[in-house]
Amino acid sequence: MGPSADHIAKTDPPTLDEAAIAALVDAFYARIRRHPELGPIFEAAVHDWPAHLRLLTAFWSSVMLGTRSYRGNPMAVHRGVAGIHAGLFAPWLELWRQTARERLGPDDAERIIGHAERIGESLKMGLGMARTKELGLRIVGQG
Ligand code: HEM
């Protein structure tokens, strides 16, 4: 990916709408389910995939379009995900980047990637998993 990629497509498709987000979410979770480490975690946790995809479409529509259709607490949910650990955020984000860049215009893709990176970072912090090893810190009183 060189700097030229930014200059090929100058303009995004006219609208990022809920249908585009639903299609992105579908394609992303299809990849997640095939991923050797992430797949089993999601298969164990998600029992109603159509409902999960609707929920995540609502989440991303709220983030990107301000629809306010998502009401939930991702931090609390991720605390309860069996097998989740810091090392999974990088592959999760890599699949998100790939899927977003394939399916959205370049500006929308970079915006939605930036949101995922920041939310992922705060989830990791909240879970007490953020760079604690590298910093030599021990987080106490979490949870
Ligand atoms: C290590 C990376 C991640 C893993 C393994 C993971 C795993 C999961 C799983 C298994 C669920 C379903 C939980 C359930 O229904 O019981 C879930 C829900 C969800 N995830 Fe993640 N996730 C990761 C990162 C992220 C990131 C970076 C975001 C946002 C940018 C995110 C947003 C959400 C949202 C919004 C839900 C729905 C929460 C709700 O039920 O209200 N996740 N995640």
Residues whose N, C-alpha, C, O or C-beta is under 5 A from the ligand:
A	BS01	HEM	I41 F42 A45 V46 F59 G72 N73 P74 V77 V81 I84 H85 L88 F89 W92 H115 A116 I119 G120
